[in-house]
């Protein structure tokens, strides 16, 4: 075989006609991950093998040994030369394991599952059974199939030298409610994890019930691997205050401290958030709310004032510099929802009781890329047309970072500097400029012969994304419409919530066909729109950008109530006014909904996977 040049020697002559003494065939020996022989040793044994069957078996061992030594290219070179017909039934599972390990190294997760799903249980050695199940679990996890990943991981723990409960919980915590099987599994270990996840989801409708659910779980699964985790969760997170009332005295009314800019340049934004907090806390009994102006006094005086309140939680501050200051010296033990974000490098300094909740435009660009990938998985790329500025480039970077279509390649980007550049930018982006040049060249060459003068737009674009504001979208849309060839399929146009303003809140005939993302509160025809109508009447003249802050204020109260469990378990989702919310690494992630300007109205986009009332 060509591969044997790796050993710098040639294959042994074929002795298949000989009748050697009966020995244990290398193909039938159990393969151990803790090999005494190196990959080079196995290559030499393959070179000296009596026949191709024994040679293949030794090469499979060499491939696995190379992988254990992190020499992936050498292992891949061996695997590419092997013939399945010359591999014994016994060695077949090791061959497929080696191919699965290589696929995992290349992050081809579907191939990992294809190779191992039906052979994992064939391994008799604990380490090989554990390795194959771990690989399957990892592959399912990377494909976001968290329940199946948990099933394989729980099974893998039975064969691991040192079972790791944290590894299992790192998977279980990401399981969403709709992914959880309705029926309790028969396997006791898996049933314990299933019930633990289920109780967390049930507690989302009534956060105060979580402690009771966890106590029930302890009674049902006293010897479960997760028992130590539950014990930690049930420990009191806060020590009783020295000023707490003595036994027998009535407990003071729970207090929520809200820190907002209620004066100065950003007073209006602070009032918008305040409106949302008041609306939500008005629906909760026995909760006192104290608003503190973040623009008066320093952080030390504000923290002293808040400590005297002994609040159950803190919402705010809103402004980025204030958030950065608070994040560096938070009040220990008090849950806090910051209403902005800071640099990722600083997040590690914060405890699990603090989260960052921001209405970042980047979120919309990320989700636009994901939406287009989902709707148009074929090998066509997306086109982004935006203004050449810092905000436009930031949206482009966010879009590209979430683009996941290897066949289509990187999204194409076209920038315009001024309004006068828009038409030329669109024509150049859609290939009309090149088409016109080709037509001109053909006409010159053809002389008096009549030539078809219809420009042809490019057909390798799946969708166009316009992350700019309403004015820019209004100007770009007609240019796009006339630049797409009449005999070509229309190209879907996506936009951000910046296209949706108060003036076109109910529809916009100039933007017919444009699909845009926004928060559910401004789109869905639900009972919550009564609150929106009341707010718009109260705050006459305020725009939808302030309405989005009101929705954030409303949702921040719901987050404070569920902060501990949502921070612990990213699979918990709260359907709020500002989107489907979950917390991952101390950051609130929002899933928006998609709507379409259609015949002068706004309707939910047909392809949208819209936020629903998951826990209401």
Residue pairs with C-beta under 8 A, 6 or more apart in sequence:
1 11
1 55
1 59
1 81
2 81
3 59
3 77
3 78
3 81
4 10
4 11
4 43
4 46
4 47
6 43
6 74
6 77
6 78
7 40
7 43
7 44
7 46
7 47
9 44
9 47
10 47
11 47
11 49
11 55
12 47
12 48
12 49
12 50
14 51
15 50
15 51
16 50
16 51
18 50
20 50
25 53
25 54
25 57
25 88
26 45
26 49
26 54
26 57
26 58
26 61
27 53
27 54
27 56
27 57
27 87
27 88
27 90
27 91
28 88
28 90
30 124
30 125
31 60
31 61
31 64
31 94
31 125
31 128
32 125
32 127
32 128
33 64
33 68
33 125
33 127
33 128
33 131
34 127
35 61
35 64
35 65
35 68
37 45
37 61
37 65
38 65
38 69
39 62
39 63
39 65
39 66
39 69
39 71
39 74
39 75
40 62
42 58
42 59
42 61
42 62
42 65
43 58
43 59
43 62
45 58
45 61
46 55
46 56
46 58
46 59
46 62
47 55
49 55
49 57
49 58
52 83
52 86
53 86
53 87
53 88
55 86
56 82
56 83
56 86
56 87
56 88
56 91
57 87
57 88
57 91
59 78
59 81
59 82
60 82
60 87
60 91
60 94
60 95
60 98
61 94
62 75
62 78
63 75
63 78
63 79
63 98
64 75
64 94
64 97
64 98
64 101
66 72
66 74
66 75
66 78
67 75
67 98
67 101
67 102
67 105
72 102
72 105
75 98
75 101
75 102
76 102
79 95
79 98
79 99
79 102
82 95
84 92
84 95
87 95
92 119
93 119
93 122
93 123
94 128
96 115
96 116
96 119
97 115
97 116
97 119
97 123
97 128
97 131
97 132
99 111
99 115
100 111
100 112
100 115
100 116
100 132
100 135
101 135
103 109
103 111
103 112
103 115
104 112
104 135
104 138
104 139
107 142
109 138
109 139
109 140
109 142
109 143
110 139
110 143
112 135
112 136
112 138
112 139
113 136
113 139
113 140
116 132
116 135
116 136
117 136
119 132
120 129
120 132
120 133
120 136
120 152
121 129
123 129
123 132
126 159
126 160
126 161
127 159
127 161
129 156
129 159
130 156
130 159
130 160
130 161
133 152
133 153
133 155
133 156
133 159
134 152
134 153
134 156
134 160
136 152
137 149
137 150
137 152
137 153
137 156
137 171
138 149
139 149
140 146
140 148
140 149
140 152
141 149
141 171
145 179
146 171
146 172
146 174
146 175
146 176
146 179
146 571
147 175
147 179
147 180
147 181
149 171
150 168
150 171
150 172
150 175
150 190
150 193
151 190
153 167
153 168
153 171
154 168
154 187
154 189
154 190
154 193
157 163
157 164
157 167
157 168
157 189
157 225
158 189
163 225
165 225
165 226
165 228
165 229
168 193
168 225
168 226
169 226
169 229
172 193
172 196
172 197
173 197
173 568
173 569
173 570
173 571
174 569
174 570
174 571
175 197
175 571
176 571
176 573
177 201
177 571
177 573
177 614
179 571
180 194
180 197
180 198
180 201
181 194
184 191
184 194
184 195
185 191
185 194
188 221
189 224
189 225
191 221
192 217
192 220
192 221
192 224
192 225
192 226
193 226
195 217
195 220
195 221
196 217
196 226
196 230
197 569
197 571
199 210
199 213
199 214
199 216
199 217
200 210
200 213
200 565
200 568
200 569
200 571
200 572
201 571
201 572
202 209
202 213
203 209
203 210
203 213
203 565
204 562
204 565
204 572
204 574
204 614
204 615
205 615
205 616
207 561
207 562
207 565
210 565
211 234
214 230
214 233
214 234
215 234
217 230
218 227
218 230
218 231
218 234
221 227
233 568
237 333
237 353
237 564
238 333
239 333
241 310
243 310
245 251
245 252
252 310
253 286
253 287
253 288
254 286
254 287
254 288
254 311
254 312
255 287
255 288
255 289
255 290
255 309
255 310
255 311
255 312
256 277
256 281
256 287
256 288
256 289
256 290
256 311
256 312
256 313
256 314
256 315
256 557
256 560
257 290
257 292
257 306
257 309
257 311
257 313
257 314
257 315
258 274
258 277
258 289
258 290
258 291
258 292
258 314
258 315
258 316
259 292
259 294
259 302
259 306
259 314
259 315
259 316
259 317
259 318
259 322
260 270
260 271
260 273
260 274
260 291
260 292
260 293
260 294
260 316
260 317
260 318
260 339
261 267
261 269
261 270
261 293
261 294
261 295
261 317
261 318
261 319
262 270
262 271
262 274
262 291
262 293
262 294
262 295
263 293
263 295
263 296
264 295
266 295
266 318
266 319
268 542
268 546
269 318
269 546
269 549
270 294
270 318
272 539
272 542
272 546
272 547
272 549
272 550
272 553
273 316
273 318
273 339
273 549
273 550
273 552
273 553
273 556
274 291
274 553
275 535
275 538
275 539
275 550
275 553
276 549
276 550
276 551
276 552
276 553
276 554
276 555
276 556
276 557
276 577
277 289
277 291
277 315
277 553
277 554
277 556
277 557
278 289
279 531
279 535
279 550
279 553
279 554
280 553
280 554
280 555
280 557
280 558
281 287
281 289
281 557
284 557
290 309
290 311
292 302
292 305
292 306
292 316
294 302
294 316
294 317
294 318
294 319
294 322
297 305
299 322
299 325
299 326
299 329
303 329
303 331
306 314
306 331
306 334
307 331
311 334
312 334
312 335
312 560
313 334
313 335
313 336
313 337
313 560
313 563
314 331
314 334
314 335
314 336
314 337
315 336
315 337
315 339
315 553
315 556
315 557
315 560
316 322
316 337
316 338
316 339
317 323
317 326
317 338
317 339
317 340
318 339
318 340
319 340
320 340
320 341
320 342
323 338
323 339
323 340
323 341
323 342
323 356
324 342
324 346
326 336
326 338
327 338
327 342
327 346
327 349
327 350
327 354
328 346
328 349
330 336
330 350
330 351
330 354
332 351
333 353
334 353
335 353
335 354
335 560
335 563
335 564
336 353
336 354
336 355
337 354
337 355
337 357
337 556
337 559
337 560
337 563
337 588
338 354
338 355
338 356
338 357
339 357
339 358
339 552
339 553
339 556
340 356
340 357
340 358
341 356
341 358
341 360
341 587
342 356
347 356
347 585
347 586
347 587
350 586
352 564
352 567
352 568
352 586
353 563
353 564
353 567
354 586
355 559
355 563
355 567
355 583
355 586
355 587
355 588
356 586
356 587
356 588
357 552
357 555
357 556
357 559
357 588
358 588
359 548
359 549
359 552
359 578
359 590
361 391
361 394
361 395
361 398
361 467
361 496
361 498
362 394
362 395
362 398
363 398
363 589
363 590
363 592
364 395
364 467
364 496
364 497
364 517
364 592
365 395
365 396
365 398
365 399
365 402
365 465
365 467
365 496
366 398
366 399
366 401
366 402
367 402
367 517
367 591
367 592
368 399
368 465
368 467
368 494
368 496
368 517
369 382
369 398
369 399
369 400
369 401
369 402
369 403
369 404
369 411
369 465
370 402
370 404
371 494
371 517
371 594
371 607
372 382
372 462
372 463
372 465
372 494
373 403
373 404
373 405
374 607
375 462
375 463
375 492
375 607
376 462
376 463
376 492
377 405
378 407
378 408
378 462
379 405
379 407
379 408
380 408
380 460
380 461
380 462
381 405
381 408
381 409
381 410
381 411
381 412
381 460
381 461
381 462
382 399
382 403
382 408
382 411
382 412
382 461
382 462
382 463
382 464
382 465
383 411
383 412
383 413
383 414
383 429
383 430
383 461
383 463
383 464
383 465
383 491
384 395
384 396
384 399
384 411
384 412
384 413
384 414
384 464
384 465
384 466
384 467
385 414
385 416
385 425
385 426
385 429
385 464
385 465
385 466
385 476
386 392
386 393
386 395
386 396
386 413
386 414
386 415
386 416
386 466
386 467
386 468
386 472
387 415
387 416
387 417
387 468
387 472
388 415
388 416
388 417
392 415
392 467
392 468
395 467
395 496
396 413
396 467
399 411
399 465
399 467
400 410
400 411
403 410
403 411
408 462
411 465
412 429
412 461
414 425
414 426
414 428
414 429
415 425
416 422
416 425
419 475
422 472
422 475
422 476
422 479
423 479
424 433
426 476
426 479
426 480
426 483
427 433
427 479
427 483
430 457
430 458
430 461
430 480
430 483
430 484
431 456
431 457
431 458
432 455
432 457
432 483
435 455
435 456
435 457
436 455
439 451
439 452
439 453
439 455
442 451
443 451
443 453
454 485
454 486
455 485
456 485
456 488
457 483
457 484
457 485
457 488
459 488
459 489
461 491
462 491
462 492
463 491
463 492
463 493
463 494
464 480
464 491
464 492
464 493
464 494
465 493
465 494
465 495
466 472
466 473
466 476
466 477
466 493
466 494
466 495
466 496
466 499
466 514
467 495
467 496
467 498
468 476
468 495
468 496
468 498
469 498
469 499
470 498
470 499
470 500
470 501
470 503
470 504
473 495
473 498
473 499
473 511
473 514
474 510
474 511
477 493
477 510
477 511
477 514
480 491
480 493
484 490
484 491
490 513
492 513
492 515
493 513
493 514
493 515
494 514
494 515
494 516
494 517
495 514
495 515
495 516
495 517
496 516
496 517
497 516
497 517
497 518
497 519
497 522
497 544
497 548
497 592
499 511
499 514
499 516
500 516
500 518
500 522
500 544
500 595
500 602
501 543
501 544
502 536
502 542
502 543
502 544
504 511
504 597
505 522
505 544
505 602
506 601
506 602
507 597
507 598
507 599
507 600
507 601
507 602
508 597
508 600
508 602
509 597
509 599
509 600
511 597
512 597
512 598
512 599
512 600
513 596
513 597
513 598
514 596
514 597
515 594
515 595
515 596
515 605
516 594
516 595
516 596
516 597
517 592
517 593
517 594
517 595
518 592
518 593
518 595
519 548
519 551
519 577
519 578
519 579
519 590
519 592
519 593
520 526
520 528
520 575
520 576
520 577
520 578
520 579
520 592
520 593
520 610
520 611
521 528
521 529
521 531
521 532
521 547
521 551
521 577
521 578
522 532
522 544
522 547
522 548
522 551
523 593
523 595
523 602
523 604
524 593
524 604
524 610
524 611
528 577
532 547
535 547
535 550
536 542
536 547
539 546
548 578
551 576
551 577
551 578
552 578
554 576
554 577
554 578
555 574
555 576
555 577
555 578
555 581
558 574
558 576
559 566
559 574
559 581
559 583
559 588
562 572
562 574
563 583
565 572
566 572
566 574
566 582
566 583
567 583
567 586
570 582
570 583
570 584
571 582
572 582
572 583
573 580
573 581
573 582
573 614
573 615
574 580
574 581
574 582
574 614
574 615
575 581
575 611
575 612
575 613
575 614
575 615
575 616
578 590
579 590
579 591
579 592
579 593
579 611
580 590
580 591
580 611
580 614
581 588
581 589
581 590
581 591
582 588
582 589
583 589
591 611
592 611
593 604
593 605
593 608
593 610
593 611
594 604
594 605
594 607
594 608
594 610
595 602
595 603
595 604
595 605
595 608
596 602
596 603
596 604
596 605
596 606
604 610
